[in-house]
Amino acid sequence: MLVRVRRGALDPGIPGQFFMLRPRGLLLPRPMSLCLAPPGELAFLVDPIGPGTRALAELQAGEEIDVLGPLGNGFCLDVERPLLVGGGIGVAPFPYLSERLGGPPALLGFRTARHAEAAALVPNSEVVLEPTYVTEALPPGRAVLACGPEPMLGAVRRLAPDAQLAWEAPMACGYGACYGCAVEIDGCLARLCVEGPVLRGHARGQAPAVAGRVAAA
């Protein structure tokens, strides 16, 4: 589901960057990729599977929420013949990314037809369902920008070594202090909230992160 908040002084940043969202009553915020940036709003695609995401999904219009962002590094948008490749909730940054890139083709994989309903947010998308994987339908000669679970990203990387990959990991702070999102890539530890989440060919965010309290739209 889409959770919308009023933008206030927040900048939407670069596609692939993320925001830390904390509803009232939660000790730790939850990292969320920006899904859409309509005028005056920021929208986040949320799968309510745990207490944090359920709290976000249950927000009512006018309820206040703490927001910090944009954070991390996003996708480099200066690419030719882009192809968006996503799996599951990894499609979350693609509507905003697609808008910024002018609506390139997208290849999206999901476990079930119900999960695949999220593909309606991404223009020009082709959907595959398990047991078919996106890597089986990946065409050659494209600049791949991918986001999804680690096994999918590893498979995409083997087929497209120069792909821009947005990695996923739990995060507690969002700015590198806790090391909770450190992952090992090519034998080196990378803090995804600082070095990522997009690795290889990423674009550093130009807008400063802003902390604020905004209302659900």
Order of alpha helices (4+ residues) and beta strands (2+ residues): beta-beta-beta-beta-alpha-beta-beta-beta-alpha-beta-beta-beta-alpha-beta-beta-beta-beta-beta-beta
